[in-house]
């Protein structure tokens, strides 16, 4: 009985290796579609994008994504319009500026990645039962055009 089991195990093992190798070779031969994405800033709000990229989810769908930092919405828009990138992350205001200038080939917003610009209020020490009345002074917005709030 042992004389039959060992060859059967060897055959099953060799067949498994053959099918595994054939399956992997097939997947390696598949070309991924390249997509270059320009982001206006590195942001914690893009975390799902970064995680999907790091875990290979785009490759699983046949997409080779390259994420590039293109600081400033005007630079993101320029990169999309010049076809240096296929997708740009920036606010919709840049699309409106370009459209209002009368461009024949203007940007089209097709998705909203974040609902609002994000801001964080942080402390070096834990503060129990925090509320805004505990702040003293002025909160400055993160970029030109944001409101200053005097408390």
PADRENLUM-703805 format. One record per residue (C-alpha): residue in three letters; chain; x, y, z. Coordinates in steps of 0.2 Angstrom, whole numbers. Layout:
// PADRENLUM-703805
@aa: ALA | ch: A | X: X | Y: Y | Z: Z .
...
END
This chain:
// PADRENLUM-703805
@aa: UNK | ch: A | X: 0 | Y: 0 | Z: 0 .
@aa: UNK | ch: A | X: 14 | Y: 12 | Z: 4 .
@aa: UNK | ch: A | X: 22 | Y: 9 | Z: -13 .
@aa: UNK | ch: A | X: 6 | Y: 16 | Z: -21 .
@aa: UNK | ch: A | X: 3 | Y: 31 | Z: -9 .
@aa: UNK | ch: A | X: 20 | Y: 39 | Z: -11 .
@aa: UNK | ch: A | X: 19 | Y: 40 | Z: -31 .
@aa: UNK | ch: A | X: 1 | Y: 46 | Z: -29 .
@aa: UNK | ch: A | X: 6 | Y: 60 | Z: -17 .
@aa: UNK | ch: A | X: 21 | Y: 64 | Z: -29 .
@aa: UNK | ch: A | X: 9 | Y: 65 | Z: -44 .
@aa: UNK | ch: A | X: -3 | Y: 76 | Z: -35 .
@aa: UNK | ch: A | X: 11 | Y: 88 | Z: -28 .
@aa: UNK | ch: A | X: 19 | Y: 89 | Z: -46 .
@aa: UNK | ch: A | X: 1 | Y: 93 | Z: -54 .
@aa: UNK | ch: A | X: -2 | Y: 106 | Z: -40 .
@aa: UNK | ch: A | X: 15 | Y: 114 | Z: -44 .
@aa: UNK | ch: A | X: 12 | Y: 114 | Z: -63 .
@aa: UNK | ch: A | X: -6 | Y: 122 | Z: -61 .
@aa: UNK | ch: A | X: 0 | Y: 135 | Z: -48 .
@aa: UNK | ch: A | X: 15 | Y: 140 | Z: -60 .
@aa: UNK | ch: A | X: 3 | Y: 141 | Z: -75 .
@aa: UNK | ch: A | X: -9 | Y: 152 | Z: -66 .
@aa: UNK | ch: A | X: 4 | Y: 163 | Z: -60 .
@aa: UNK | ch: A | X: 12 | Y: 165 | Z: -77 .
@aa: UNK | ch: A | X: -5 | Y: 169 | Z: -84 .
@aa: UNK | ch: A | X: -7 | Y: 183 | Z: -71 .
@aa: UNK | ch: A | X: 11 | Y: 190 | Z: -74 .
@aa: UNK | ch: A | X: 7 | Y: 191 | Z: -93 .
@aa: UNK | ch: A | X: -8 | Y: 202 | Z: -90 .
@aa: UNK | ch: A | X: -3 | Y: 220 | Z: -94 .
@aa: UNK | ch: A | X: -9 | Y: 233 | Z: -81 .
@aa: UNK | ch: A | X: -18 | Y: 249 | Z: -87 .
@aa: UNK | ch: A | X: -7 | Y: 263 | Z: -81 .
@aa: UNK | ch: A | X: -16 | Y: 277 | Z: -73 .
@aa: UNK | ch: A | X: -7 | Y: 292 | Z: -66 .
@aa: UNK | ch: A | X: -16 | Y: 302 | Z: -52 .
@aa: UNK | ch: A | X: -11 | Y: 320 | Z: -46 .
@aa: UNK | ch: A | X: -15 | Y: 324 | Z: -29 .
@aa: UNK | ch: A | X: -15 | Y: 342 | Z: -23 .
@aa: UNK | ch: A | X: -8 | Y: 338 | Z: -6 .
@aa: UNK | ch: A | X: -4 | Y: 323 | Z: 5 .
@aa: UNK | ch: A | X: -19 | Y: 321 | Z: 16 .
@aa: UNK | ch: A | X: -25 | Y: 310 | Z: 29 .
@aa: UNK | ch: A | X: -42 | Y: 311 | Z: 20 .
@aa: UNK | ch: A | X: -34 | Y: 301 | Z: 6 .
@aa: UNK | ch: A | X: -30 | Y: 287 | Z: 17 .
@aa: UNK | ch: A | X: -41 | Y: 274 | Z: 8 .
@aa: UNK | ch: A | X: -32 | Y: 278 | Z: -8 .
@aa: UNK | ch: A | X: -15 | Y: 275 | Z: 0 .
@aa: UNK | ch: A | X: -21 | Y: 259 | Z: 8 .
@aa: UNK | ch: A | X: -29 | Y: 252 | Z: -8 .
@aa: UNK | ch: A | X: -13 | Y: 256 | Z: -17 .
@aa: UNK | ch: A | X: -1 | Y: 249 | Z: -3 .
@aa: UNK | ch: A | X: -12 | Y: 233 | Z: -2 .
@aa: UNK | ch: A | X: -12 | Y: 230 | Z: -21 .
@aa: UNK | ch: A | X: -31 | Y: 232 | Z: -24 .
@aa: UNK | ch: A | X: -28 | Y: 242 | Z: -40 .
@aa: UNK | ch: A | X: -17 | Y: 229 | Z: -47 .
@aa: UNK | ch: A | X: -30 | Y: 216 | Z: -43 .
@aa: UNK | ch: A | X: -42 | Y: 226 | Z: -54 .
@aa: UNK | ch: A | X: -29 | Y: 227 | Z: -68 .
@aa: UNK | ch: A | X: -23 | Y: 245 | Z: -64 .
@aa: UNK | ch: A | X: -6 | Y: 251 | Z: -61 .
@aa: UNK | ch: A | X: -9 | Y: 267 | Z: -51 .
@aa: UNK | ch: A | X: 5 | Y: 280 | Z: -49 .
@aa: UNK | ch: A | X: 1 | Y: 294 | Z: -37 .
@aa: UNK | ch: A | X: 11 | Y: 310 | Z: -39 .
@aa: UNK | ch: A | X: 11 | Y: 326 | Z: -28 .
@aa: UNK | ch: A | X: 6 | Y: 341 | Z: -38 .
@aa: UNK | ch: A | X: 5 | Y: 355 | Z: -26 .
@aa: UNK | ch: A | X: -9 | Y: 367 | Z: -29 .
@aa: UNK | ch: A | X: -25 | Y: 365 | Z: -38 .
@aa: UNK | ch: A | X: -19 | Y: 375 | Z: -53 .
@aa: UNK | ch: A | X: -5 | Y: 363 | Z: -55 .
@aa: UNK | ch: A | X: -16 | Y: 348 | Z: -54 .
@aa: UNK | ch: A | X: -28 | Y: 356 | Z: -67 .
@aa: UNK | ch: A | X: -13 | Y: 360 | Z: -78 .
@aa: UNK | ch: A | X: -7 | Y: 342 | Z: -77 .
@aa: UNK | ch: A | X: -24 | Y: 335 | Z: -81 .
@aa: UNK | ch: A | X: -27 | Y: 347 | Z: -96 .
@aa: UNK | ch: A | X: -9 | Y: 343 | Z: -103 .
@aa: UNK | ch: A | X: -13 | Y: 324 | Z: -101 .
@aa: UNK | ch: A | X: 2 | Y: 322 | Z: -90 .
@aa: UNK | ch: A | X: -10 | Y: 313 | Z: -78 .
@aa: UNK | ch: A | X: -27 | Y: 305 | Z: -81 .
@aa: UNK | ch: A | X: -35 | Y: 310 | Z: -64 .
@aa: UNK | ch: A | X: -32 | Y: 325 | Z: -53 .
@aa: UNK | ch: A | X: -38 | Y: 328 | Z: -35 .
@aa: UNK | ch: A | X: -42 | Y: 346 | Z: -32 .
@aa: UNK | ch: A | X: -57 | Y: 356 | Z: -27 .
@aa: UNK | ch: A | X: -71 | Y: 360 | Z: -39 .
@aa: UNK | ch: A | X: -67 | Y: 378 | Z: -39 .
@aa: UNK | ch: A | X: -52 | Y: 375 | Z: -51 .
@aa: UNK | ch: A | X: -64 | Y: 367 | Z: -64 .
@aa: UNK | ch: A | X: -75 | Y: 383 | Z: -62 .
@aa: UNK | ch: A | X: -61 | Y: 395 | Z: -65 .
@aa: UNK | ch: A | X: -56 | Y: 386 | Z: -81 .
@aa: UNK | ch: A | X: -74 | Y: 384 | Z: -87 .
@aa: UNK | ch: A | X: -77 | Y: 403 | Z: -84 .
@aa: UNK | ch: A | X: -62 | Y: 408 | Z: -94 .
@aa: UNK | ch: A | X: -70 | Y: 400 | Z: -109 .
@aa: UNK | ch: A | X: -59 | Y: 385 | Z: -112 .
@aa: UNK | ch: A | X: -66 | Y: 373 | Z: -125 .
@aa: UNK | ch: A | X: -58 | Y: 358 | Z: -117 .
@aa: UNK | ch: A | X: -62 | Y: 360 | Z: -98 .
@aa: UNK | ch: A | X: -61 | Y: 349 | Z: -83 .
@aa: UNK | ch: A | X: -75 | Y: 338 | Z: -78 .
@aa: UNK | ch: A | X: -78 | Y: 334 | Z: -60 .
@aa: UNK | ch: A | X: -84 | Y: 316 | Z: -58 .
@aa: UNK | ch: A | X: -82 | Y: 312 | Z: -40 .
@aa: UNK | ch: A | X: -80 | Y: 320 | Z: -23 .
@aa: UNK | ch: A | X: -67 | Y: 311 | Z: -13 .
@aa: UNK | ch: A | X: -69 | Y: 322 | Z: 3 .
@aa: UNK | ch: A | X: -84 | Y: 332 | Z: 8 .
@aa: UNK | ch: A | X: -74 | Y: 347 | Z: 15 .
@aa: UNK | ch: A | X: -56 | Y: 353 | Z: 18 .
@aa: UNK | ch: A | X: -50 | Y: 344 | Z: 34 .
@aa: UNK | ch: A | X: -43 | Y: 353 | Z: 49 .
@aa: UNK | ch: A | X: -37 | Y: 346 | Z: 65 .
@aa: UNK | ch: A | X: -36 | Y: 354 | Z: 82 .
@aa: UNK | ch: A | X: -22 | Y: 345 | Z: 92 .
@aa: UNK | ch: A | X: -15 | Y: 347 | Z: 109 .
@aa: UNK | ch: A | X: 2 | Y: 342 | Z: 117 .
@aa: UNK | ch: A | X: -7 | Y: 336 | Z: 133 .
@aa: UNK | ch: A | X: -24 | Y: 327 | Z: 135 .
@aa: UNK | ch: A | X: -38 | Y: 339 | Z: 140 .
@aa: UNK | ch: A | X: -53 | Y: 331 | Z: 149 .
@aa: UNK | ch: A | X: -70 | Y: 337 | Z: 144 .
@aa: UNK | ch: A | X: -63 | Y: 348 | Z: 130 .
@aa: UNK | ch: A | X: -75 | Y: 361 | Z: 122 .
@aa: UNK | ch: A | X: -71 | Y: 377 | Z: 111 .
@aa: UNK | ch: A | X: -73 | Y: 389 | Z: 126 .
@aa: UNK | ch: A | X: -56 | Y: 382 | Z: 133 .
@aa: UNK | ch: A | X: -47 | Y: 389 | Z: 118 .
@aa: UNK | ch: A | X: -39 | Y: 406 | Z: 121 .
@aa: UNK | ch: A | X: -34 | Y: 417 | Z: 106 .
@aa: UNK | ch: A | X: -36 | Y: 414 | Z: 87 .
@aa: UNK | ch: A | X: -38 | Y: 399 | Z: 76 .
@aa: UNK | ch: A | X: -29 | Y: 402 | Z: 59 .
@aa: UNK | ch: A | X: -36 | Y: 393 | Z: 44 .
@aa: UNK | ch: A | X: -24 | Y: 381 | Z: 35 .
@aa: UNK | ch: A | X: -22 | Y: 391 | Z: 18 .
@aa: UNK | ch: A | X: -26 | Y: 408 | Z: 11 .
@aa: UNK | ch: A | X: -45 | Y: 411 | Z: 9 .
@aa: UNK | ch: A | X: -50 | Y: 401 | Z: 25 .
@aa: UNK | ch: A | X: -58 | Y: 411 | Z: 39 .
@aa: UNK | ch: A | X: -49 | Y: 416 | Z: 55 .
@aa: UNK | ch: A | X: -60 | Y: 413 | Z: 70 .
@aa: UNK | ch: A | X: -57 | Y: 425 | Z: 85 .
@aa: UNK | ch: A | X: -62 | Y: 418 | Z: 101 .
END
